[in-house]
Amino acid sequence: MSKNSRTSRKAHFCNTSQAERRCREREEKKYHYKEVDRLCELLTRVLDQLAVHDTEISHLERKLTLHSSSSDNIIRS
């Protein structure tokens, strides 16, 4: 077996390992991007729900204030 043959095999092994590592890194990046997108969508939905609840709470606070003022006026009368 010649030295060039051994060097060639070693280079092939290194190139294959590097290619596999790069492929794995690309797959991990894709997974992380998908996960980030999923979490962003989830956060957007939660924030939308929070906005709806905030609107409902504001509406109820106004009603409560109105009823409280009416009760105060009735008591004073």
ZICOR-V799950 format. One record per residue. PHI is phi in whole degrees, -180 to 180 (999 if undefined). PSI is psi in radians with two decimals (999 if undefined). D_LAST is the distance of its C-alpha to the last C-alpha in whole Angstrom. Layout:
phi:psi:d_last
PHI:PSI:D_LAST
PHI:PSI:D_LAST
//
This chain:
phi:psi:d_last
999:2.24:112
-83:2.79:111
-64:-0.67:109
-61:-0.63:108
-65:-0.76:107
-66:-0.73:105
-63:-0.71:103
-64:-0.76:102
-63:-0.73:101
-63:-0.77:99
-65:-0.71:97
-63:-0.76:96
-62:-0.77:95
-64:-0.76:93
-65:-0.70:92
-65:-0.78:91
-62:-0.73:89
-65:-0.74:87
-64:-0.75:86
-64:-0.73:85
-63:-0.78:83
-62:-0.73:81
-62:-0.79:81
-60:-0.74:79
-64:-0.71:77
-64:-0.73:76
-64:-0.73:75
-64:-0.71:72
-62:-0.78:71
-60:-0.77:70
-61:-0.79:69
-65:-0.70:67
-64:-0.72:66
-63:-0.72:64
-65:-0.72:62
-63:-0.77:61
-61:-0.75:60
-63:-0.76:59
-68:-0.63:56
-64:-0.75:55
-62:-0.76:54
-62:-0.79:52
-62:-0.71:51
-61:-0.78:50
-63:-0.74:48
-64:-0.74:46
-65:-0.65:45
-63:-0.77:44
-64:-0.69:42
-63:-0.70:40
-63:-0.71:39
-63:-0.81:38
-64:-0.66:36
-62:-0.73:35
-63:-0.76:33
-63:-0.73:32
-64:-0.75:30
-60:-0.74:29
-62:-0.79:27
-66:-0.65:26
-62:-0.74:24
-63:-0.75:23
-62:-0.77:21
-63:-0.74:20
-63:-0.74:18
-63:-0.80:17
-66:-0.65:15
-64:-0.77:14
-63:-0.71:12
-64:-0.73:11
-64:-0.71:10
-62:-0.73:9
-66:-0.69:6
-66:-0.74:5
-64:-0.69:5
-67:-0.54:4
-74:999:0
//
